């Protein structure tokens, strides 16, 4: 089968489409025929060398977000049958015709979305869910600021927060204002005109998906005792002495949370925005688009193309 592989770390020149052996599901695993795969910043970060820090061993099969149909059920993997449509996140190997996934890490694909759309949900929605409702303990009636509101994670975070009864302020560039407002944001802030640190200090939670200076300056808008949770920055020791809670979310597979997310998708309260669809052979282009960071919504590989 075809799969995207790197044998060394580096730029896009190390990314190859290779013929590899089809994986075999072990106990508790499913073999999934991949119909679509989401492209995320973690993919090119692994390519750049983060794979070593994450304990991965070369060669590495890239790709961690998939949707597809169950091809084979491993011993002890309950709740699924051959032919079931599923989606979720896996440790590696998603940019391939077939991939293995733990049965406890995937959920049935919502019937009202396509495989392409499903591949744009799991990682972003789980990241936002675990950041906002897990680490930050965000609750109805609170005020939330989301940086990077037009991105793959931020766009889903807006919808999840609104479904939970939260007042949402979202930051993005002016060209994405209509899109961000369409997601349900109560307030839009153009970060090129109004820097984050000049906003009123009335937010219970900040969910940072940008990092860098934006992360550092976002502390200024939190209420005393508020929470800043980031998906990209690495909080330093000094950040823990600011009178607020600080955390970094590291997305974990969770079938229970994914099932709750699926209910929102089925109810029409959560919808992904697929910005670009490319064939597997265009993986280098997909990674370059993701690394540029200017694509509103999600980049998805169509394995059926």
PyMOL commands that set and color helices and strands:
alter all, ss='L'
color gray80, all
select helices_A, chain A and resi 12-14+41-53+103-105+115-118+122-135+152-163+174-182+196-198+212-221+237-241+255-266+280-292
alter helices_A, ss='H'
color red, helices_A
select strands_A, chain A and resi 2-6+15-19+29-39+60-61+65-73+85-89+98-102+106-108+143-146+167-172+187-190+203-208+222-230+245-248+274-279+298-302
alter strands_A, ss='S'
color yellow, strands_A
deselect
rebuild
show_as cartoon
